[in-house]
Amino acid sequence: MVSLRGALIGCGFFAVNQMHAWRDIEDASIVAICDRDPERLRIVGDQFGISKRYTDTAEMFASETLDFVDIATTVSSHRPLVEMAAAHRIPVICQKPFAPTLADAKAMVVACAKAGVPLMVHENFRWQSPIQAVRAVLDSGEIGTPFFGRISFRSAYDVFSGQPYLATGKRFIIEDLGIHILDIARFLLGDVATLTARTARINPAIAGEDVATMLMDHGSGATSVVDCSYATRLAVEPFPETLIEIDGSDGTIRLAQGYQLTVTGKSGTTVKDISPPLLPWASRPWHNIQESVLAIQRHWVDCLASGKEPATSGADNLKTFALVEAAYSGAASREPVRIDDLLK
Ligand SMILES: NC(=O)c1ccc[n+]([C@@H]2O[C@H](COP(=O)([O-])OP(=O)(O)OC[C@H]3O[C@@H](n4cnc5c(N)ncnc54)[C@H](O)[C@@H]3O)[C@@H](O)[C@H]2O)c1
C-alpha cells in the first residue's frame, strides 16, 4: 500500500503524542506541519525531522498534496480548519472537543458530508486497551444484559501545568475530560435518552467546574452514572485511569485502579491485570492515553483504506457532544435533558 501523506495542524502539548504515533504507522506519514507559533513549529519540526513547515494553514493547503489532515489545535479553531479541509476535499481528523457548540459541530459534519470527505473526531479514550477489554467482555455475553454502569474518573492530578488554558475557560471538566468518559459510557452501554447533571467548582483558582456527576438513561434500558472530578485527593493518584463497574443479568465487570479487571459471570470469576503496554516513546502516567492515540490513528488509516466510517466519525461524535451540552444545560436548570431534542 502506498503511504498516505498527512499534515498536522497545531504543534502543541498533545500533538507530540500524535506525531510519535504517526511515526509508528507504516501506511501513513506526516509530510508537513503547521502552527501559527513559529517556536512550536521549530520544536516539533526539529524533533520529528519535518522540513515543510507553515505558519499559515491556507498556504499549506495551497502548496501541499495531501491525503488527510490531522487537526490538533484547541477548540476555537476547529470549525474554520475543518471547513477549510472540506473545501479542499481533504479527509480530516479533528481533536476533541469537536467544536465550541453543538450547532458548530453539526455544521462541520454537514460541510464534510457535502464535500464527500471522511471526518473523524480524535475521541481516543474508548481506544484504550482496558476499555476495549471491557467491551469485549460485554460482547462475549459473559455477564448477560447490562442494566447498570458506573464510569468514573476521579483525580487531583495537576493538569493545568501542561495545559494552562484549562484553568481559564468557563467550562472545564465536562468539556475537556467528561466528554471522553461520556463517550465511553455510550461505547459500552449504547446511546442515551435522557441525562441529569450536577456540577461544582472546588478549586477556587480555576474558572470552570471541576466536579461533575451525570445520571443517564440509555436507550437499551440500562442506567449509568458518569462521575468526574479533578478535586479528589486519593492515597494513590489514579490519573488518568477510567474506572468501570457494570452489572448485568448474569454477572458483573469491575475495572479497578491499577488496571485490575474482575469478571464474574456465567463461567465463574476471573481476575486479570490488563495494564496497557508502555510504548517506547510513552511515559507514565500518560501511557494508556498514548497507547490509545496510536490505536485511533491506526483505525483512521484502516478506514481510509477500506472506505469504512470511523467509529468516532463526526456524525457519531455529535451524540457524545450532545451529552456535554445536556450536562451543562441540565446542571444549570437542575432538570433532566432529552438528548433527542438536542440532536434534531
Ligand atoms: N484526546 C486527548 O486525550 C487529549 C489530551 C490533551 C489535549 N487534547 C486536545 O488537544 C487539543 C490541543 O490541546 P493542547 O493541550 O495540545 O493545546 P496547545 O495550546 O498546547 O496546542 C495547540 C497548538 O495549536 C496552535 N494553533 C492554534 N490555532 C491555530 C491555527 N488556527 N492554525 C495553526 N496553529 C494553531 C497553537 O499555536 C498551539 O501550538 C485540544 O482540543 C485538547 O482538548 C486531547
The ligand as a Tripos MOL2 file, in Angstrom:
@<TRIPOS>MOLECULE
LIG
   44    48     1     0     0
SMALL
NO_CHARGES

@<TRIPOS>ATOM
      1 N1         -7.5490   13.3110   23.2220 N.am      1 LIG1
      2 C1         -6.7970   13.5560   24.3020 C.2       1 LIG1
      3 O1         -6.5150   12.6460   25.0640 O.2       1 LIG1
      4 C2         -6.2970   14.9580   24.5430 C.ar      1 LIG1
      5 C3         -5.3960   15.2520   25.5680 C.ar      1 LIG1
      6 C4         -4.9520   16.5750   25.6950 C.ar      1 LIG1
      7 C5         -5.4310   17.5640   24.8400 C.ar      1 LIG1
      8 N2         -6.3420   17.2240   23.8790 N.ar      1 LIG1
      9 C6         -6.9350   18.2240   22.9670 C.3       1 LIG1
     10 O2         -5.9630   18.5970   22.0060 O.3       1 LIG1
     11 C7         -6.1990   19.9400   21.5880 C.3       1 LIG1
     12 C8         -4.8920   20.7070   21.7380 C.3       1 LIG1
     13 O3         -4.5550   20.7500   23.1010 O.3       1 LIG1
     14 P1         -3.0780   21.1190   23.5870 P.3       1 LIG1
     15 O4         -3.0900   20.9540   25.0660 O.co2     1 LIG1
     16 O5         -2.0760   20.3970   22.7800 O.co2     1 LIG1
     17 O6         -3.0680   22.7030   23.2450 O.3       1 LIG1
     18 P2         -1.8110   23.6470   22.9880 P.3       1 LIG1
     19 O7         -2.2960   25.0300   23.2500 O.co2     1 LIG1
     20 O8         -0.6050   23.1360   23.7120 O.co2     1 LIG1
     21 O9         -1.5180   23.4460   21.4280 O.3       1 LIG1
     22 C9         -2.3270   23.9760   20.4190 C.3       1 LIG1
     23 C10        -1.4040   24.4800   19.3020 C.3       1 LIG1
     24 O10        -2.2250   24.8600   18.1900 O.3       1 LIG1
     25 C11        -1.7110   26.0760   17.6430 C.3       1 LIG1
     26 N3         -2.8240   26.7200   16.9290 N.ar      1 LIG1
     27 C12        -3.9870   27.1830   17.4530 C.ar      1 LIG1
     28 N4         -4.7810   27.6680   16.4790 N.ar      1 LIG1
     29 C13        -4.1100   27.5080   15.3080 C.ar      1 LIG1
     30 C14        -4.4200   27.8000   13.9450 C.ar      1 LIG1
     31 N5         -5.5810   28.3690   13.6080 N.pl3     1 LIG1
     32 N6         -3.5100   27.4950   12.9990 N.ar      1 LIG1
     33 C15        -2.3310   26.9280   13.3400 C.ar      1 LIG1
     34 N7         -1.9780   26.6350   14.6160 N.ar      1 LIG1
     35 C16        -2.8640   26.9170   15.5900 C.ar      1 LIG1
     36 C17        -1.1850   26.8390   18.8390 C.3       1 LIG1
     37 O11        -0.2100   27.8060   18.4540 O.3       1 LIG1
     38 C18        -0.6020   25.7220   19.7010 C.3       1 LIG1
     39 O12         0.7820   25.4830   19.4310 O.3       1 LIG1
     40 C19        -7.3260   20.4830   22.4850 C.3       1 LIG1
     41 O13        -8.5280   20.4860   21.7560 O.3       1 LIG1
     42 C20        -7.3700   19.4950   23.6470 C.3       1 LIG1
     43 O14        -8.6480   19.3440   24.2110 O.3       1 LIG1
     44 C21        -6.7590   15.9500   23.7070 C.ar      1 LIG1
@<TRIPOS>BOND
     1     1     2 1
     2     2     3 2
     3     2     4 1
     4     4     5 ar
     5     4    44 ar
     6     5     6 ar
     7     6     7 ar
     8     7     8 ar
     9     8     9 1
    10     8    44 ar
    11     9    10 1
    12     9    42 1
    13    10    11 1
    14    11    12 1
    15    11    40 1
    16    12    13 1
    17    13    14 1
    18    14    15 2
    19    14    16 1
    20    14    17 1
    21    17    18 1
    22    18    19 2
    23    18    20 1
    24    18    21 1
    25    21    22 1
    26    22    23 1
    27    23    24 1
    28    23    38 1
    29    24    25 1
    30    25    26 1
    31    25    36 1
    32    26    27 ar
    33    26    35 ar
    34    27    28 ar
    35    28    29 ar
    36    29    30 ar
    37    29    35 ar
    38    30    31 1
    39    30    32 ar
    40    32    33 ar
    41    33    34 ar
    42    34    35 ar
    43    36    37 1
    44    36    38 1
    45    38    39 1
    46    40    41 1
    47    40    42 1
    48    42    43 1
@<TRIPOS>SUBSTRUCTURE
     1 LIG1         1 GROUP 0 **** ****
